[in-house]
Amino acid sequence: MNTTQNPLPDSTSVVIVGAGPAGLTAAITLADAGVDFVLLDRLTEGANTSRAAVVHARTLEVLHELGIAEELIAKGLVVPRFTVHDGARTLATIRFDGLPTRYPYTLMAPQDTTEAVLLARLRKAGGDVHRPYQVTRVADENNGVTVEYTDSVGATGTVRADYVIGADGMHSVVREQAGIGFTGDTYPTSFVLADVRMDWPIARDEVALHLSPEGVTVVAPLPDESEPNRYRVVATLDEAPEHPTRDDIQTILDTRGPGGDVKVREVLWSSRFRVHHRVADHYRAGRILLAGDAAHVHSPAGGQGMNTGIQDAATLGPLLARVLHGDPTTLLDTYETTRRPIALAVVTFTDRMTRMATLRPRPARTLRNLALSTLTRIPAIRTTLAHRLAELANR
């Protein structure tokens, strides 16, 4: 993703801080509404690793409204089911193909692909990303917002805006400058995240969650035109190595996987991270608003994070455009009352999934497995879980 070299204007209607999926989506909606904006990002270039890789049905509906769902689908891999395993035993199968949506499936698409599609759509609408600019101060003052920044050579500058959207991630400068609390906690275990090429005995039409006393592991197929047999692996470890190796991933899958022919041939990219479950105390402080990971972070269980952020931005952008075109500013209060309860529900859901999946005492695991296998035989429960995973309740 190229850097826009044009100098920043002294003023604009909206400054968006952070050009990840949420920031790009907000910018697209503002551009489509004819609102002047500046989109800043601290990185020299956009994401070149896969990171978030799951795009759910509700997000595809949002992207359809922006005219880019089909383009992303063409670059991704359609996966119609989610399964839960304990060793070789399948405890539950959740299918998406009966959902009331034009996209009854999960789409596996690496985040760099999603961001590239969003950026191309933004440029088509006449916008772009300004890089690299590090925002250092955000102040709601004098009937506007002052945004101070440092550019790539250390020079400082200021942009005045009517409003600011903080889409700058978990460690959001915008949120901190606005004085908005970020309530929650951190999971004690660390997570391994890796994209690998491997031989894997489970069909490439499902995302598989593997439970074990050693921890939880998720294996999901990724589009593999350039890298055959490509998969995403996410796993909990008490202390994960900084850059997990092929042997590290092989050991995890040998210990926790389904058995059979599992052979990790190459690690394409890997990382470790700590997972927080937090929600901003407010989504708005005067003329400053939050979206995406700046507003909520949670366990990767269920792949809800990026999806919720894109949906945040798709709600916020049009509301902000309406206010800038003359609607009362109280309209912006509906953003928090609409989106924050959704984030709280997502955090609760993913937290329960994570804690359920990481049970270690044998009696608790036995009871969990019995409950999962029994309850998911009930069609209504399977349908409810599919709706929740697909985020269709967020409509």
C-alpha positions, 0 to 999 in steps of 0.5 A: 500500500503506497504512502500518500506524499501530499502535505496535510491540509490545515483543516478538514471535516473529519480526521480518522486516525488509523488505516486498518479495516475500521479506519478504511471503512469509515473513510469510504462511507465519508467519501461516498457521502461527500464529506471531507476527511484526512485519514492518517496512519503511523505506519509507512505501509499497510498490513503485509501479514494476514493477522485477522483472517475471518470475515463473517456473513454480517460483515460481507453484507456490509461490504456488499453495501459498499460494492466490494463483497464479491471482490473479496469473496473472489480472493478468499476461501468459502468455509461453510462450517465450524467444528469442535473437536477433542482429539479425534472425536468431533463434539459439535458441527455448526453449519452456516448454510441455512442462515438467512443471508446471501452469504451463508458461510465464513470467508477466510481472507487474510487481513492484508487482502481485506485491507487492499480491497478496502483501500482500492475502494477508498481510492475509487471514491477519491480518498487515500491514506496519509502515511506515516504520521504519528498523532501525538495530541488530540484536543476537543477545543474551540468548537473543533478538535486539534490534532497534532502529529509528527511526520516521517522526518520528525517535523510537527504539524496540526490539523483542525477538524470538526470531528475525530474518529479514533480507529488506532487500535488497542493502544489508541492515542485518541482514546487516551487523549480523550480520557476514555477508560478501557475497562477489562482484563488480560488473559493469563496465557499467551497466544501463538498465531501462525500461517503455515503450509501443512498436511492436515487430515480435516477437510478444507471446508471447515474451521476446526476448534480443538480442545485439550488439557494443554490448551485450545487450538484453532486451525482454519484453511486459508486461500492457497493459490500461491501457497498450497495447503495454507492454514492459520493456526491459533493456539494458547500457551502458558508462555509462547515463543516470540517467533514460533517455529515449524517445530513449535507448531508441529508439537502443538498439533501433535499434542492437541490435534486430531491425530493422523497425517499432520505435517507442518512443512513451512511457517510462512509467518508467525507471532505471539500476543497477549489477549485482552478483553476490554471495552471503552467506557464510552464511544464518544467524548464530545467531538471524538469518537472511537471504532474498532480495536480502539473501542473493544478488544477480546479473545480471537475465539470466533474471529469476531474482532475485525468484523465488529470493527468494520461494522462499527465504522459502517454505522459511524460514518453515515451518522457523522455524515448526516450530522455534518450535513445538518442533522442534530449532533445528538444523532451521534449518541445513537452510535454508542447506544447501538454499537457498545452493547454489541461489543459487550455481548461479543466480549462476553461470548468470546470470553465464555468460548475461551474459558470453556475451551481452556478447561483443564481438570478432567471432570470439568472437561468431561462435563463440557464435552458431554454438554457440547455434544448433547446441546448441539444436537438440538437444531435451535441451539445450533441455529443460535450459535451459527447466528452468533458466530456469523454476527447476524444478530448485529443487524 
